[in-house]
Amino acid sequence: MKRAAVFIEQGNNRPNHGDFGMISYLRQLGCQLYAFVLNQTSTGWEKKLADYGLNRVVTLSFGGAPRPKTPELKAQAVARAMETMGIPILFALATLPGKELLARVAAELEAPLLMDCTAVDLKAKTATTSLYSGKTQAVIQVEGNHLVFGIRPHCHKPIKQPLALETEQLRLPPLPGGRMELVASQAGILPHMDLNEAEVILSGGRGLENGDNFDILRQCAKELNAGVGASRVAVDKGWVPYAMQIGQTGLKVSPVVYIACGISGSVQHFAGMKTAKIIIAVNKDPDAAIVKKSDYFTTNDLFEVIPLLTQALKTFRKNRE
């Protein structure tokens, strides 16, 4: 049985919700999975990994040295751990932190890297990913002593299969000084919810007319416990920050429900959300591309539809209380 490592990026000292779906899928590939985490203060979240079928958690420590903070040092730590433990395969979510890490690990190991994968066949050494703005699916074969895969977040459903938790600590030699140094970090203007973790996303485009009108989506999202995204047009016009952009040059998301409001549905935007389970369009143009690609749509004015939906959700919630 092949051994494979799954790198767990601890945002706010907890796994990304997408890790559980990835682990559920990887469990089916017939390999022995090890979760790699960097030295940290445990808060018990490791048990959640065991709930979804991953029971080996390996904490990488560095003889009392602090947890590496730059992607460069993180990659060196993961590459050393793979070589020390004889693990030839690495998986991680293809999120922004994951992309930063995986490319550097692949360079350290001189290994092929396949990003944004929706399926992997370890026997054939192939992975499925999208090309040409999502117009086609490609099955790519790779060769090498090590293989590195980035899995698209939320493209696989989390399925619980509780196992007994086993933990171990791998002590590595202190890492050499990197070529970059983290001086300080400062939070930017971010969506109130991580769009990679959101099960429901409301996105706005040119039809919102200005940045202030995104509050209409935010109010509805609050009732739906949803994230708020945007098309490239809305970002380019300065209405919302880049962190909200969904599409070929932004985030690629796979929510259960994607509600596109005032978005035409260009090929570039569709490439970032086509794996949503249900697509709902709110667009006055019945010939808009997003309408043709949606599961459900309305051609009524979004400035009427979204506030009505928000009010209906508020009424429903109050009645339940």
C-alpha positions in Angstrom: 0.0 0.0 0.0 1.4 3.4 -1.0 2.0 6.0 1.6 0.8 9.6 1.0 0.9 12.7 3.0 -1.9 15.3 3.3 -0.7 18.7 4.4 -3.2 20.4 6.8 -3.0 24.2 6.7 -4.2 25.4 10.1 -6.1 28.7 9.6 -7.0 30.0 13.1 -5.4 26.8 14.4 -8.0 24.5 12.8 -8.3 22.7 9.5 -10.0 24.1 6.4 -13.4 22.6 6.1 -12.5 21.5 2.6 -9.9 19.1 4.1 -12.6 16.8 5.2 -14.0 16.3 1.7 -10.5 15.8 0.4 -9.7 13.2 3.0 -12.9 11.4 2.3 -12.0 11.2 -1.4 -8.3 10.2 -0.8 -9.4 7.4 1.5 -10.9 5.7 -1.6 -7.6 5.7 -3.4 -6.2 2.8 -1.4 -3.2 4.5 0.1 -2.0 4.9 3.7 -2.6 8.5 4.6 -0.6 10.7 7.0 -1.6 14.2 8.0 1.3 16.6 8.2 0.9 19.5 10.6 3.5 22.0 11.7 4.4 22.3 15.4 1.6 24.1 17.2 -0.6 24.1 20.3 -3.1 21.4 20.0 -6.8 22.3 20.5 -8.2 18.8 19.8 -9.1 19.4 16.2 -7.0 16.4 15.2 -9.9 14.2 16.3 -12.0 15.7 13.6 -9.6 14.4 11.0 -10.1 10.9 12.4 -13.9 11.3 12.1 -13.4 11.4 8.3 -11.1 8.5 8.0 -7.6 9.9 8.6 -6.1 8.4 11.8 -2.4 9.2 11.5 -1.4 12.8 12.4 2.3 13.6 12.2 3.4 16.8 13.9 6.6 18.3 12.4 8.7 19.9 15.1 12.1 21.6 14.9 13.8 21.1 18.3 12.1 23.9 20.0 12.4 26.3 17.1 9.3 28.3 16.2 6.8 27.1 13.6 8.1 28.3 10.2 6.0 31.2 8.9 7.1 31.7 5.3 6.0 29.4 2.5 9.7 28.8 1.7 10.4 27.3 5.1 7.1 25.4 5.3 8.0 23.8 2.0 11.4 22.8 3.2 9.9 21.2 6.3 7.3 19.2 4.3 9.9 18.1 1.7 12.3 16.9 4.5 9.5 15.1 6.3 8.5 13.2 3.1 12.1 12.2 2.5 12.7 11.1 6.1 9.5 9.0 6.2 9.8 7.6 2.7 6.5 9.1 1.6 6.4 9.7 -2.2 3.0 11.5 -2.6 1.7 14.8 -1.3 -1.8 16.2 -1.3 -3.1 19.6 -0.2 -6.0 21.8 -1.0 -5.5 24.1 -4.0 -6.3 27.2 -1.9 -4.1 30.3 -1.9 -1.9 29.0 0.9 -1.9 25.5 -0.7 -0.7 26.9 -4.0 2.1 28.8 -2.3 3.2 25.7 -0.5 2.8 23.0 -3.2 4.8 24.7 -5.9 7.7 25.2 -3.5 7.6 21.6 -2.3 7.5 20.3 -5.9 10.6 22.4 -6.6 12.4 21.1 -3.5 11.7 17.5 -4.5 12.1 18.1 -8.3 8.7 16.6 -8.6 5.8 17.1 -11.1 2.9 19.2 -9.8 -0.7 19.0 -10.8 -2.9 21.7 -9.5 -6.7 22.1 -9.1 -7.3 18.4 -9.5 -10.8 17.0 -9.3 -9.8 13.3 -9.5 -6.6 11.3 -9.1 -5.6 7.8 -10.2 -2.5 6.7 -8.3 -2.0 3.5 -10.2 -2.0 5.2 -13.6 -0.2 8.3 -12.1 -2.9 10.6 -13.6 -5.0 13.4 -12.4 -8.0 15.2 -13.9 -8.1 19.0 -14.0 -9.7 21.7 -16.2 -8.2 23.6 -19.1 -9.0 26.5 -21.3 -11.1 28.4 -18.7 -13.0 25.2 -17.8 -14.1 24.4 -21.4 -12.5 21.0 -21.2 -11.3 18.3 -18.8 -7.8 17.0 -19.1 -6.4 13.8 -17.8 -2.6 14.3 -17.3 -0.1 11.6 -16.6 3.1 12.3 -14.6 6.3 10.4 -13.8 8.7 10.9 -10.9 10.0 9.6 -7.6 7.7 12.1 -5.9 4.2 13.4 -7.0 2.5 16.5 -5.8 -1.2 17.2 -6.2 -3.4 20.2 -5.4 -7.1 19.2 -4.9 -9.9 21.6 -5.7 -11.6 22.6 -2.5 -15.2 21.3 -1.9 -15.3 19.2 -5.1 -15.7 16.1 -2.9 -18.3 15.5 -0.2 -17.2 14.9 3.3 -18.2 11.4 4.5 -17.6 10.4 8.1 -15.8 7.2 8.8 -14.5 7.4 12.4 -11.2 5.8 13.1 -9.0 5.6 16.2 -6.6 8.5 16.3 -2.8 7.8 16.2 -0.4 10.7 16.6 3.4 10.9 16.3 6.0 13.7 16.3 8.7 13.9 13.8 11.7 16.0 15.0 13.5 17.6 12.1 16.9 19.4 12.2 16.5 23.2 12.5 15.7 24.8 9.1 18.4 27.0 7.5 17.5 30.7 7.2 15.3 31.4 4.2 15.7 34.0 1.5 12.7 35.9 2.8 11.7 37.0 6.2 8.2 37.6 7.6 8.5 41.0 9.2 4.8 41.6 10.0 1.4 40.6 8.9 -1.7 42.7 8.7 -5.3 41.6 7.9 -6.7 43.2 4.7 -10.2 43.8 3.7 -11.6 40.2 3.4 -15.0 38.6 2.9 -16.7 37.9 6.2 -16.6 34.2 5.3 -13.8 32.2 3.6 -15.3 31.5 0.1 -13.4 28.3 -0.2 -15.3 27.0 2.8 -18.8 28.5 2.1 -21.5 26.1 1.1 -23.6 28.9 -0.3 -22.2 31.9 -2.2 -24.0 35.0 -3.5 -22.0 36.8 -6.1 -22.5 40.2 -7.7 -21.4 41.6 -11.0 -21.9 44.6 -13.2 -25.6 44.5 -12.5 -25.0 45.7 -8.9 -24.1 49.1 -10.4 -21.8 50.2 -7.5 -20.0 48.9 -4.4 -22.6 50.2 -1.9 -25.2 47.9 -3.5 -23.2 44.8 -2.4 -24.8 45.4 1.0 -27.9 43.9 -0.5 -26.1 40.7 -1.0 -24.4 40.9 2.4 -27.7 41.2 4.2 -29.1 38.2 2.4 -25.9 36.2 2.9 -26.2 36.9 6.7 -29.6 35.1 6.7 -28.3 32.2 4.5 -25.0 31.9 6.4 -23.4 32.4 3.0 -20.3 34.0 1.5 -20.3 37.0 -0.8 -18.3 36.9 -4.0 -17.9 39.0 -7.1 -17.1 38.9 -10.8 -13.9 40.5 -12.2 -15.8 43.5 -13.4 -16.9 44.4 -9.9 -13.3 44.0 -8.7 -11.8 46.0 -11.6 -14.2 48.9 -10.9 -13.0 49.0 -7.3 -16.4 48.1 -5.8 -15.1 45.2 -3.8 -11.6 43.8 -3.0 -9.8 41.2 -5.1 -10.2 38.6 -2.3 -13.9 38.3 -3.3 -13.2 37.7 -7.0 -14.3 34.3 -8.4 -13.2 33.2 -11.8 -10.2 32.1 -13.9 -8.0 34.9 -12.4 -9.6 34.7 -9.0 -10.9 31.9 -6.7 -12.2 28.6 -7.9 -15.0 27.5 -5.6 -17.3 24.5 -5.3 -20.2 25.5 -3.1 -23.4 23.5 -2.8 -25.4 26.6 -4.1 -24.0 29.5 -6.2 -26.3 32.5 -6.7 -25.1 34.8 -9.5 -26.7 38.3 -9.3 -26.2 40.6 -12.2 -23.4 38.5 -13.6 -23.4 37.9 -17.4 -21.5 34.6 -17.0 -18.4 34.9 -19.1 -16.3 31.9 -19.7 -13.7 33.2 -17.3 -16.2 33.6 -14.5 -17.8 30.2 -15.2 -14.4 28.6 -14.9 -14.3 29.6 -11.2 -17.7 28.3 -10.1 -18.8 25.6 -12.7 -18.3 22.8 -10.1 -21.1 24.3 -7.9 -23.8 21.7 -7.2 -26.6 24.1 -8.0 -26.3 27.4 -9.9 -29.0 30.0 -9.6 -29.0 33.1 -11.8 -30.7 36.4 -11.1 -30.5 38.4 -14.4 -32.9 40.6 -16.3 -31.4 39.3 -19.6 -32.9 36.0 -20.5 -30.1 35.5 -23.1 -27.3 36.0 -20.6 -24.8 33.1 -20.6 -25.2 32.6 -16.9 -28.9 32.0 -17.4 -28.3 29.3 -20.0 -25.8 27.6 -17.7 -27.9 27.8 -14.5 -30.1 25.1 -12.9 -32.7 27.8 -11.9 -33.1 31.4 -12.9 -35.3 34.5 -12.6 -35.3 37.4 -15.0 -36.8 39.7 -12.4 -34.8 42.7 -11.1 -32.2 41.6 -8.5 -32.9 44.8 -6.5 -36.4 43.4 -6.0 -35.6 39.7 -5.8 -32.8 39.7 -3.2 -34.5 42.0 -0.7 -37.6 39.9 -0.9 -35.6 36.7 -0.4 -33.9 38.3 2.6 -37.2 39.3 4.1 -38.6 35.8 3.5 -35.6 34.3 5.3 -35.9 36.6 8.2 -39.6 35.8 8.6 -38.9 32.0 8.3 -36.2 32.3 11.0 -38.5 34.3 13.4 -41.3 31.7 13.0 -38.9 28.9 13.9 -37.8 30.7 17.0 
